[in-house]
Amino acid sequence: MATKAGKKGETTEIVRECTINLHKRLYNVSHKRHAIRAIKEIKTFAQKNMLTPVVKVDGELNKYIWSKGLRKVPVRVRVRMERKLAEDEDSAHKFYTMVTYVPVASFKNCKMLPANC
């Protein structure tokens, strides 16, 4: 059965930059799990948008999420998601997504940027 274009059969490398609202994703979560759940929510957001099951989070993004401690996670975070080819030939998946932190002064008028911007 053939896959339609734009579905899970994607074969190109893509770069997207977008803002993730962590506040609405952590609403009913215990305070002692905020930072842990925020990382998981960022990974699920990247999986859905980039169509890759393997997501890697950059160290700077991890430090930014944990910067205020376990309980007080930043409300929003601006990230750059890059779909890359897997270097390892033995890997089960052809692509993986690398999520990195993008520092911004204000989240006002931040749009989702498509590839190569």
Contacts in CASP RR format, 6 or more apart in sequence:
PFRMAT RR
TARGET T0000
AUTHOR 0000-0000-0000
METHOD contacts of the structure
MODEL  1
MATKAGKKGETTEIVRECTINLHKRLYNVSHKRHAIRAIKEIKTFAQKNM
LTPVVKVDGELNKYIWSKGLRKVPVRVRVRMERKLAEDEDSAHKFYTMVT
YVPVASFKNCKMLPANC
3 9 0 8 1.000
7 51 0 8 1.000
8 51 0 8 1.000
9 51 0 8 1.000
10 51 0 8 1.000
10 83 0 8 1.000
10 95 0 8 1.000
11 94 0 8 1.000
12 83 0 8 1.000
13 82 0 8 1.000
13 83 0 8 1.000
13 84 0 8 1.000
13 85 0 8 1.000
13 95 0 8 1.000
14 50 0 8 1.000
14 81 0 8 1.000
14 82 0 8 1.000
14 83 0 8 1.000
14 115 0 8 1.000
15 80 0 8 1.000
15 81 0 8 1.000
15 82 0 8 1.000
15 83 0 8 1.000
15 115 0 8 1.000
15 116 0 8 1.000
15 117 0 8 1.000
16 49 0 8 1.000
16 50 0 8 1.000
16 80 0 8 1.000
16 81 0 8 1.000
16 112 0 8 1.000
16 113 0 8 1.000
16 114 0 8 1.000
16 115 0 8 1.000
17 78 0 8 1.000
17 79 0 8 1.000
17 80 0 8 1.000
17 81 0 8 1.000
17 102 0 8 1.000
17 112 0 8 1.000
17 113 0 8 1.000
17 117 0 8 1.000
18 49 0 8 1.000
18 78 0 8 1.000
18 79 0 8 1.000
18 81 0 8 1.000
18 112 0 8 1.000
18 113 0 8 1.000
19 76 0 8 1.000
19 77 0 8 1.000
19 78 0 8 1.000
19 79 0 8 1.000
19 107 0 8 1.000
19 110 0 8 1.000
19 112 0 8 1.000
20 41 0 8 1.000
20 42 0 8 1.000
20 45 0 8 1.000
20 76 0 8 1.000
20 77 0 8 1.000
20 78 0 8 1.000
20 79 0 8 1.000
21 75 0 8 1.000
21 76 0 8 1.000
22 38 0 8 1.000
22 41 0 8 1.000
22 42 0 8 1.000
22 73 0 8 1.000
22 74 0 8 1.000
22 75 0 8 1.000
22 76 0 8 1.000
22 77 0 8 1.000
23 75 0 8 1.000
23 76 0 8 1.000
25 37 0 8 1.000
25 38 0 8 1.000
25 41 0 8 1.000
26 34 0 8 1.000
26 37 0 8 1.000
26 38 0 8 1.000
26 41 0 8 1.000
26 73 0 8 1.000
29 37 0 8 1.000
31 70 0 8 1.000
31 71 0 8 1.000
32 70 0 8 1.000
32 71 0 8 1.000
34 70 0 8 1.000
34 71 0 8 1.000
34 72 0 8 1.000
34 73 0 8 1.000
35 65 0 8 1.000
35 66 0 8 1.000
35 69 0 8 1.000
35 70 0 8 1.000
35 71 0 8 1.000
35 73 0 8 1.000
36 70 0 8 1.000
38 65 0 8 1.000
38 73 0 8 1.000
39 57 0 8 1.000
39 62 0 8 1.000
39 65 0 8 1.000
42 57 0 8 1.000
42 61 0 8 1.000
42 65 0 8 1.000
42 77 0 8 1.000
42 79 0 8 1.000
42 99 0 8 1.000
43 55 0 8 1.000
43 57 0 8 1.000
43 99 0 8 1.000
46 52 0 8 1.000
46 55 0 8 1.000
46 79 0 8 1.000
46 81 0 8 1.000
46 97 0 8 1.000
46 99 0 8 1.000
47 53 0 8 1.000
47 55 0 8 1.000
47 97 0 8 1.000
49 81 0 8 1.000
50 81 0 8 1.000
50 83 0 8 1.000
50 97 0 8 1.000
51 83 0 8 1.000
52 83 0 8 1.000
52 93 0 8 1.000
52 95 0 8 1.000
52 96 0 8 1.000
52 97 0 8 1.000
53 93 0 8 1.000
54 86 0 8 1.000
54 91 0 8 1.000
54 93 0 8 1.000
54 95 0 8 1.000
54 96 0 8 1.000
54 97 0 8 1.000
55 96 0 8 1.000
55 97 0 8 1.000
55 99 0 8 1.000
56 96 0 8 1.000
56 97 0 8 1.000
56 98 0 8 1.000
56 99 0 8 1.000
57 99 0 8 1.000
58 98 0 8 1.000
58 99 0 8 1.000
58 100 0 8 1.000
58 101 0 8 1.000
59 101 0 8 1.000
60 100 0 8 1.000
60 101 0 8 1.000
61 77 0 8 1.000
61 79 0 8 1.000
61 99 0 8 1.000
61 100 0 8 1.000
61 101 0 8 1.000
64 74 0 8 1.000
64 77 0 8 1.000
64 101 0 8 1.000
65 73 0 8 1.000
65 74 0 8 1.000
65 77 0 8 1.000
67 74 0 8 1.000
68 74 0 8 1.000
76 107 0 8 1.000
77 101 0 8 1.000
78 101 0 8 1.000
78 102 0 8 1.000
78 103 0 8 1.000
78 104 0 8 1.000
78 107 0 8 1.000
78 110 0 8 1.000
79 99 0 8 1.000
79 100 0 8 1.000
79 101 0 8 1.000
79 102 0 8 1.000
80 99 0 8 1.000
80 100 0 8 1.000
80 101 0 8 1.000
80 102 0 8 1.000
81 97 0 8 1.000
81 98 0 8 1.000
81 99 0 8 1.000
82 97 0 8 1.000
82 98 0 8 1.000
82 100 0 8 1.000
83 95 0 8 1.000
83 96 0 8 1.000
83 97 0 8 1.000
84 95 0 8 1.000
84 96 0 8 1.000
84 97 0 8 1.000
84 98 0 8 1.000
85 94 0 8 1.000
85 95 0 8 1.000
86 93 0 8 1.000
86 94 0 8 1.000
86 95 0 8 1.000
86 96 0 8 1.000
104 110 0 8 1.000
END
